[in-house]
Amino acid sequence: VSYSIPEEMAKGSLVGNIAQDLGLDLKRLKSGKARIYTGDSAEYIELNKERGVLLIKERIDREALCGQTTPCALHLQIILDNPMELFRVTVEITDINDNSPIFKKDERRFEISESAVVGSKFLLEKAIDADIGANYLQSYFLQPTDHFNLKLHGQSDGSKKVEMILQKPLDREKQENMSLILTAIDGGEPPKSGTVQIHITVLDANDNAPVFTKPVYRAVITENSQSGTPLIT
């Protein structure tokens, strides 16, 4: 017999009517001292012989149980005595969107010269999402996009390499510091998200020559002016 249940079900929740699905009488469960055998694994499921049903005994966290492995399942055996009978039961644990994408650090800092050319690439940290399938990390967004945009590259492990691309020249004299927000969003309903703040310091380049306010300065002074009299600024 196989059942499929979502993770994180409350204790006492119904998994399935095992007596009905195996065609067993409730009296047989009692007389046969029906019991669950799980081997060395933790007991997440319990048998209610009075009702002939399987119930949640302990909350099941699919990520703790199976990580990224799919499908994730518990394998049980129901044993009866007089005469001895053994039934195999598989309980598949399906993923729910109970994990948000997260970044290892809350912020990232860059120092970028104002002479950096358009198209320069800066590698950003990938987010981590413990969920799988449709609930896994799906996309990234960068705001604001005045000077930078995002480019994603698919990786062999299913993740994405995230790059920040300079799309507009920097000018330290106009804006010395910038703050951007990188957001990672999963595919759950509703979706969950995580963010990291990106701080950019624009470094000075020698892109400005000294400039006078006028091409020619003229001053008038009387011949009897004392030494040290201001002449021109």
Secondary structure, DSSP 8 states (H G I E B T S, - for coil): -EEEEETT--TT-EEE-HHHHHT--HHHHHHTT-EEE-TTS---EEEETTTTEEEE-S---HHHHHTT-SS-EEEEEEEETTTTEEEEEEEEEE--S----B-SSSEEEEEEETT--TT-EEEE---B----GGGSEEEEEEE--SSEEEEEEE-TTS-EEEEEEE-S---TTT-SEEEEEEEEEE-SSS--EEEEEEEEEEE--S------S-S-------TT--TT-----
